[in-house]
């Protein structure tokens, strides 16, 4: 929409670079081109604004396939007005001199023209295509047919319209048919998923079985090794017992031999000691006898009084120490009597 300002009965129009402005006054073309800016009087000016940028036209329509199934077609057509003068002459692109708003709906007319033309060619190609083929390869076929049909349509160049591109977004059947078509694929996918699940379970079971077999084999091997260990321990114990018994026997024999040797040595020592003691006793006896004999020989010639004195002396030497002696009359009388009798 053009930008229009008012100044004392005059109007100033400033167009966009993507809008082609045509200004007529009195049947004469005064201004013609995109992005114009000029002054004019509203009462005498006839203005047209034709967009020259690329525009997207989305369309949705229904078609029927060769097997009488309804499908919905979603497409987008990109177009532009390549000849603004022709388009302004064929369609009403005039704008209000005061507001710059289109007096009619030219873009809607272009949209209707493009939609009906595209729909006609799409219906034609889908009417000869079964539903399964249309859903599989219909997008490409419909797009090519619409593009070719719009390129060959004589009304579009005569209106100054150029088709830039055609895109078919989707071809969709009715919801019931779509669900019916999805069911086999969904079942197949579910079967594949179930098959994959069963395979995973089978693999898991096989792995568990292998693990169990490995564990059982490990237990068997462990039991066998434990049996070998027990046997080896028994063998070692028997060997240790035998070696211990042999060592004890050797030790006992050595102890017995040592005891015998000690006993023999003790006996020999005892015999020697007894012999020595006997020899010593004999020698002592002999010495005592010789001493006694010598003593007797010495005292043989001594008189009795001397012997009595020596005897008293020896007796006195062997008597214990006497601190005090009490002589009673009876004892004194007896001693005196004995002495008197001896005299």
GICORBEL-V417687 format. One record per residue. N is the residue number from 0. OMEGA is omega in degrees with one decimal (none if undefined). D_LAST is the distance of its C-alpha to the last C-alpha in Angstrom with 1 decimal. Layout:
# GICORBEL-V417687
n=<N:N>
omega=<OMEGA:OMEGA>
d_last=<D_LAST:D_LAST>
This chain:
# GICORBEL-V417687
n=<0:1:2:3:4:5:6:7:8:9:10:11:12:13:14:15:16:17:18:19:20:21:22:23:24:25:26:27:28:29:30:31:32:33:34:35:36:37:38:39:40:41:42:43:44:45:46:47:48:49:50:51:52:53:54:55:56:57:58:59:60:61:62:63:64:65:66:67:68:69:70:71:72:73:74:75:76:77:78:79:80:81:82:83:84:85:86:87:88:89:90:91:92:93:94:95:96:97:98:99:100:101:102:103:104:105:106:107:108:109:110:111:112:113:114:115:116:117:118:119:120:121:122:123:124:125:126:127:128:129:130:131:132:133:134:135:136:137:138:139:140:141:142:143:144:145:146:147:148:149:150:151:152:153:154:155:156:157:158:159:160:161:162:163:164:165:166:167:168:169:170:171:172:173:174:175:176:177:178:179:180:181:182:183:184:185:186:187:188:189:190:191:192:193:194:195:196:197:198:199:200:201:202:203:204:205:206:207:208:209:210:211:212:213:214:215:216:217:218:219:220:221:222:223:224:225:226:227:228:229:230:231:232:233:234:235:236:237:238:239:240:241:242:243:244:245:246:247:248:249:250:251:252:253:254:255:256:257:258:259:260:261:262:263:264:265:266:267:268:269:270:271:272:273:274:275:276:277:278:279:280:281:282:283:284:285:286:287:288:289:290:291:292:293:294:295:296:297:298:299:300:301:302:303:304:305:306:307:308:309:310:311:312:313:314:315:316:317:318:319:320:321:322:323:324:325:326:327:328:329:330:331:332:333:334:335:336:337:338:339:340:341:342>
omega=<-178.0:178.5:-175.6:176.3:-177.9:176.1:171.2:178.5:176.0:177.1:177.5:-179.8:176.2:-176.6:178.0:179.1:-178.9:179.9:179.2:-176.5:174.0:-177.6:176.9:172.2:-178.0:180.0:179.8:178.4:-178.4:-178.4:-178.4:179.0:178.8:174.7:-179.5:176.2:-176.0:176.4:179.2:174.3:-173.2:-175.1:-175.0:-174.4:170.5:-171.9:174.0:178.9:-177.4:177.7:-179.2:178.2:177.6:-178.4:179.9:178.1:178.0:-178.4:176.9:179.5:-177.8:178.1:-179.8:-177.2:-178.2:177.5:170.6:174.9:-179.2:175.8:177.1:-177.9:175.7:-176.4:177.9:179.3:175.7:-177.3:172.0:178.6:-176.9:-179.8:-176.6:-179.0:179.0:179.9:179.3:178.7:-177.0:-178.5:-177.2:175.8:-178.1:-179.3:178.0:-178.4:-178.6:-174.9:-177.7:-179.4:177.7:178.0:179.8:179.3:-175.1:-178.7:176.3:176.4:177.0:178.6:178.0:179.8:-178.9:-178.1:-178.5:179.4:178.7:-179.7:179.6:-178.9:178.1:177.9:-178.5:-177.9:-179.4:-179.9:179.5:-176.9:175.1:-175.5:-177.8:178.5:179.3:179.2:-178.3:-174.4:-174.3:-177.6:-179.0:-178.7:-179.7:179.7:179.7:-179.6:178.7:180.0:178.9:-179.5:178.7:178.2:-179.0:-178.9:-176.4:-177.4:-176.8:174.4:177.8:177.2:179.9:-176.5:176.4:178.6:-178.2:-176.6:176.5:177.4:173.7:-173.8:-174.6:167.8:-173.8:175.8:177.8:-176.4:-179.8:178.9:179.6:177.1:178.1:178.4:-179.8:-173.5:179.3:179.0:179.4:177.5:178.7:178.0:179.1:177.1:177.3:177.5:177.3:178.7:177.7:178.5:178.8:178.5:177.5:178.1:178.4:177.7:179.1:178.4:178.9:178.2:178.3:177.9:178.2:178.9:179.4:177.4:177.9:178.7:178.7:177.5:178.2:178.8:178.4:178.7:178.4:178.2:179.1:178.4:176.9:176.8:176.6:179.4:178.4:177.8:179.9:178.0:177.6:177.9:178.8:-179.7:178.0:179.9:177.6:179.2:178.9:179.0:177.5:178.5:178.6:178.7:178.1:179.1:178.6:179.6:179.9:177.6:179.0:179.3:179.2:178.9:179.1:179.5:178.6:179.3:177.9:-179.7:178.0:179.5:179.9:179.4:179.0:179.4:179.7:179.0:179.4:-179.8:-179.5:178.2:-179.2:179.6:180.0:178.8:179.6:179.9:179.7:179.4:178.6:179.9:178.8:-179.1:179.9:-179.9:178.9:-180.0:-179.8:-179.9:178.7:-178.9:-179.5:178.6:-179.2:-175.6:-178.0:-176.9:-178.7:-179.9:-173.2:-176.7:179.0:177.9:179.5:-179.7:178.0:178.9:178.5:178.9:179.0:178.9:179.5:178.7:-176.6:178.9:174.5:-177.7:-179.5:180.0:-178.2:179.7:178.0:-178.8:-179.3:178.9:-179.3:-179.9:-179.6:-179.7:-179.5:-178.2:-179.7:179.4:-179.7:179.5:178.7:-179.9:-179.9:179.4:none>
d_last=<198.5:200.2:199.2:202.3:202.6:205.5:207.2:210.4:212.2:210.8:208.1:205.7:204.2:201.1:200.3:197.2:197.0:196.7:199.9:203.4:205.8:209.6:211.8:215.4:218.0:221.6:220.9:219.8:216.2:214.9:211.2:209.5:206.0:202.2:200.5:203.7:203.9:207.2:209.2:211.8:213.7:212.7:216.2:217.5:214.5:213.7:210.1:208.2:204.5:203.4:199.7:199.1:195.4:193.7:193.2:191.1:192.7:190.3:191.9:190.8:193.1:192.9:194.2:194.4:193.2:194.9:192.9:194.0:190.8:190.8:189.0:188.5:189.2:187.7:189.3:189.7:192.8:192.7:196.2:198.0:201.6:202.8:206.4:206.4:210.2:210.7:208.0:209.5:212.9:211.7:209.2:209.3:206.8:208.7:206.7:207.5:208.6:206.8:203.5:203.2:202.5:204.1:207.0:206.3:203.4:204.0:200.4:200.4:203.6:202.0:198.9:201.1:203.0:199.9:198.1:201.0:201.7:198.0:197.8:200.9:199.4:196.0:197.6:199.6:196.6:194.4:197.1:196.8:193.0:190.7:187.9:185.1:186.8:187.8:184.2:182.9:185.5:188.0:186.8:187.9:191.1:192.1:191.3:193.3:196.2:196.3:196.1:198.9:201.0:200.7:201.6:204.7:205.7:209.0:208.7:205.6:207.2:210.4:208.3:206.5:203.1:200.8:197.9:194.8:192.2:191.6:188.2:187.6:184.3:183.9:185.5:184.0:185.1:185.1:181.6:181.8:182.8:180.2:177.5:178.8:178.8:175.3:173.9:173.9:172.5:169.9:169.0:168.7:166.6:164.5:164.2:163.1:160.6:159.3:159.2:157.3:155.0:154.4:153.9:151.4:149.7:149.7:148.3:145.7:144.8:144.7:142.4:140.2:140.1:139.2:136.6:135.2:135.2:133.5:130.9:130.4:130.2:127.7:125.6:125.8:124.7:122.0:120.8:120.9:118.9:116.4:116.1:115.5:113.0:111.2:111.2:110.0:107.3:106.2:106.2:104.3:101.8:101.4:101.0:98.5:96.6:96.7:95.7:92.9:91.8:91.9:90.0:87.4:87.1:86.7:84.2:82.3:82.3:81.1:78.5:77.4:77.3:75.4:73.0:72.6:72.1:69.6:67.8:67.9:66.7:64.0:63.0:63.0:61.0:58.6:58.3:57.8:55.3:53.4:53.6:52.5:49.6:48.7:49.0:46.9:44.3:44.2:44.0:41.3:39.4:39.9:38.8:35.7:35.0:35.6:33.4:30.6:31.1:31.1:28.0:26.3:27.7:26.5:22.9:22.9:21.9:19.3:15.6:13.2:12.0:15.7:16.5:14.2:15.9:19.3:18.8:18.1:21.1:23.3:22.3:23.2:26.4:27.4:26.6:29.7:30.4:28.7:30.8:28.8:25.6:25.5:22.3:22.9:21.1:20.3:18.7:16.8:15.6:14.5:12.6:10.8:10.1:8.8:6.5:5.3:5.4:3.7:0.0>
